[in-house]
Amino acid sequence: MAEPAIFFEEVNERQGVFHRRAFLLGGFAGAGLLALGGRLAHLQLIESQRYEKLSASNQFNFKLAPPPRGLIVDRNGVVLASNRPNFRLMVARDKGMDVPGTLKTLAAFVPLDDKRQTRLAKDIGAAPKRAPVEVMEDMSWEQFSAINLRTPEMPGVSAEMGEVRVYPHGGAFTHVVGYVSKVNRDDITPTGPNSEPIMLNPGFRIGKQGVEKAFDLQLRGKPGARKVEVDANGREVRADPEGDIPAVPGAEIKLTLDADIQHRAMEVFGDESGAAVMMDCRSGDILCMYSGPSFDSNRFVRGLTGNEYRQLAMYERKPLFNKALTATYPPGSTFKIMVALAALEAGFDPKTRHVCNRAWAWGGRVWHCDETHGVQDLHSAIATSCDIYFYQCALFVGPDRIAETARKFGLGEIFDIGIPGQKKGLVPDTAYKRRVFKKDPKWHPGETPSMGIGQGYTHLNPLQLCVMAARLANGQKSLHPRLIESIGGVEQPAGSAFGDLPVHPEHLQFVREAMKAVTTVGTAAAVADLGLGNIKMAGKTGTAQGYNYNGGRGVHGTAGEWRLRDHAWFIAYAPHDAPRYAVSVLVEHGGFGGAAAAPRAREIMRVALLKDPEIRAQIERPMPMPQIPDAQLSDGLPEAPTELPGAPAATAPTPPIAPGQTT
């Protein structure tokens, strides 16, 4: 009976161990369940709001939206650069997406040839995942709506409405306003404004030239964002407009230019190559800055083909070149004004006479003039533009004094007008010769006569010559040109706040009287009459050699190959007795200044004067009423006369004078 007792004791012991272990395991399991329950309760009851926010952030994304670019307007509020709606087609690479197949499907709705599809497939493949690539812009409404209806069937494809830059005046303001284009790799920087994510947006554009480039940051504004709901794969499900962040438009840039004057400059130049600059003689405001031939900025916004760009770049009249600022030319006889002033300041007697027989032997060579002017004093030499007189006048005063006077009038200077591209040009002196010509640093006497007629080393641009004319006309202030009137409503400094003109008033008056004679009896008399009654213009013609005649290459006047001809200049201001506007006109390889440049300056000046209310009031004087005897008044008003008493008989209208034609 002992054996059974031992057996039951073992069973009972084993059961006790099992129960103890089960109890411990149950305790551990209960503690784990209790901890898990506590944690779940904590998450559900206490931190539920936090995780709701995190969930929402995973559910919604923000897509950057380019801001509306700021407007550019002229002095009267005429819009020179604005924005218009633009329908774009975008494709973003996604997992498992057949990019070539998608592009082939899209080709049924928009024009995409095989070559373009191949290029786009490479661009989409090289772009980051889900980064949209622009396939087409400026779609029609029909194309936009057709693709939008089918976007659920085409993953990664979207049709969006944005804005594109537009230039309403085509090429009239191209070289000043500039243009925008797509961001390229070189535009993006590691830091600064060009490192922002908006730079990668396919619809974003940056300024590439002119005002668009110089004030790009002010015109950009601040980007906004569209709130969109996405699925677990990051695909857009729907938009949430209530959560959108509005963009801040860019600042408005107001220029001092006048659209009417600018358009007239473009009209009178036609296909000719050259530039025209006009300034207000009282404030320094630039009213016109035209360079021709020009090009349509809107073509650069859309993007030029390689062939289109090559045609512009290789055209001999250089439409891509801003000839008002970047190009420099010999000023020719327009520079004689500076020589005359320098001589007067140095004590030269204006009654000094020299005889012009069209040739003058000096320094072992013969110096020439266009005509035989006979006996000349300083006044008549300016009016007739006698080279032989100014050869000798320049020798009297010397290069250093001529250069000193020229710099007082802005020649050889770069002005802060807000846009890049100015070339300083050159007003030479003896220091320049020593600095540049190391092997022959001496200024030779034979170099002075050439400087006296605006040739030799002297090179200037049309803006500088307009500043010279404006300072001559003002007579008191060292005017600086101003192109930017305001930025975001903030007025910019006026061009008249730069000190006085350090020249004797009597000498200025002498030169101004001689410039008046240029347009009445001198080299521009046949073409410079404004046709505005008593409102007259004063000026100076210039014909500058592009090449030396002795070498057999240069062509005097308009005969021969275009690129070998002389450059035509004319500077002027009006009215001559109370100046308000100054202008400089260059016709590249245009021949004689009086024939090519002066008529164009006249037409540009007419527009400025006719737009001035005070000048127009002087021109449009009311016709005096005829005197009616008292006896007739008592019997009632007489019948209207067919012709006013004392009025001249009606005549046929006089046809307009063509440029270069004389009367």
Stockholm file with secondary structure:
# STOCKHOLM 1.0

chainA/1-663         MAEPAIFFEEVNERQGVFHRRAFLLGGFAGAGLLALGGRLAHLQLIESQRYEKLSASNQFNFKLAPPPRGLIVDRNGVVLASNRPNFRLMVARDKGMDVPGTLKTLAAFVPLDDKRQTRLAKDIGAAPKRAPVEVMEDMSWEQFSAINLRTPEMPGVSAEMGEVRVYPHGGAFTHVVGYVSKVNRDDITPTGPNSEPIMLNPGFRIGKQGVEKAFDLQLRGKPGARKVEVDANGREVRADPEGDIPAVPGAEIKLTLDADIQHRAMEVFGDESGAAVMMDCRSGDILCMYSGPSFDSNRFVRGLTGNEYRQLAMYERKPLFNKALTATYPPGSTFKIMVALAALEAGFDPKTRHVCNRAWAWGGRVWHCDETHGVQDLHSAIATSCDIYFYQCALFVGPDRIAETARKFGLGEIFDIGIPGQKKGLVPDTAYKRRVFKKDPKWHPGETPSMGIGQGYTHLNPLQLCVMAARLANGQKSLHPRLIESIGGVEQPAGSAFGDLPVHPEHLQFVREAMKAVTTVGTAAAVADLGLGNIKMAGKTGTAQGYNYNGGRGVHGTAGEWRLRDHAWFIAYAPHDAPRYAVSVLVEHGGFGGAAAAPRAREIMRVALLKDPEIRAQIERPMPMPQIPDAQLSDGLPEAPTELPGAPAATAPTPPIAPGQTT
#=GR chainA/1-663 SS CHHHHHHHHHHHHHHHHHHHHHHHHHHHHHHHHHHHHHHHHIIIIISHHHHHHHHHHHHEEEEEECCCCCCEECTTCCEEEEEEEEEEEEEECCTTCCHHHHHHHHTTTSCCCHHHHHHHHHHHHHSCTTCEEEEECSCCHHHHHHHHHHGGGSTTEEEEEEEEEECTTTTTTHHHHCCEEECCGGGCCSSSGGGSGGGGCTTCEEECSHHHHHTHHHHHCBCEEEEEEECTTSCEEEECGGGCBCCBCCCCEEESCCHHHHHHHHHHHTTCCEEEEEEETTTCBEEEEEEESCCCHHHHHHCCCHHHHHHHHHCTTCTTSCTTTTCCBCCGGGGHHHHHHHHHHTTCCTTCCEEECSEEEETTEEEECSSCCEEECHHHHHHHTCHHHHHHHHHHHCHHHHHHHHHHTTTTCCCCCSSSCCCCCBCCCHHHHHHHCSSSCSCCTTHHHHHHTTCTTCBBCHHHHHHHHHHHHHSSBCCCCBCEEEETTEECCCTTCSCBCCSCHHHHHHHHHHHHHHHHTSTTTTTCCCSBTTBCCEEEEEEECSSCGGGTCCBCTTCSCGGGBCEEEEEEEESSSSCCEEEEEEETTCCCIIIIIHHHHHHHHHHHHHHCHHHHHHHSCCCCCCCCCHHHHHTCCCCCCSSCTTCCCCCCCCCCCCTTCCC
#=GC SS_cons         CHHHHHHHHHHHHHHHHHHHHHHHHHHHHHHHHHHHHHHHHIIIIISHHHHHHHHHHHHEEEEEECCCCCCEECTTCCEEEEEEEEEEEEEECCTTCCHHHHHHHHTTTSCCCHHHHHHHHHHHHHSCTTCEEEEECSCCHHHHHHHHHHGGGSTTEEEEEEEEEECTTTTTTHHHHCCEEECCGGGCCSSSGGGSGGGGCTTCEEECSHHHHHTHHHHHCBCEEEEEEECTTSCEEEECGGGCBCCBCCCCEEESCCHHHHHHHHHHHTTCCEEEEEEETTTCBEEEEEEESCCCHHHHHHCCCHHHHHHHHHCTTCTTSCTTTTCCBCCGGGGHHHHHHHHHHTTCCTTCCEEECSEEEETTEEEECSSCCEEECHHHHHHHTCHHHHHHHHHHHCHHHHHHHHHHTTTTCCCCCSSSCCCCCBCCCHHHHHHHCSSSCSCCTTHHHHHHTTCTTCBBCHHHHHHHHHHHHHSSBCCCCBCEEEETTEECCCTTCSCBCCSCHHHHHHHHHHHHHHHHTSTTTTTCCCSBTTBCCEEEEEEECSSCGGGTCCBCTTCSCGGGBCEEEEEEEESSSSCCEEEEEEETTCCCIIIIIHHHHHHHHHHHHHHCHHHHHHHSCCCCCCCCCHHHHHTCCCCCCSSCTTCCCCCCCCCCCCTTCCC
//
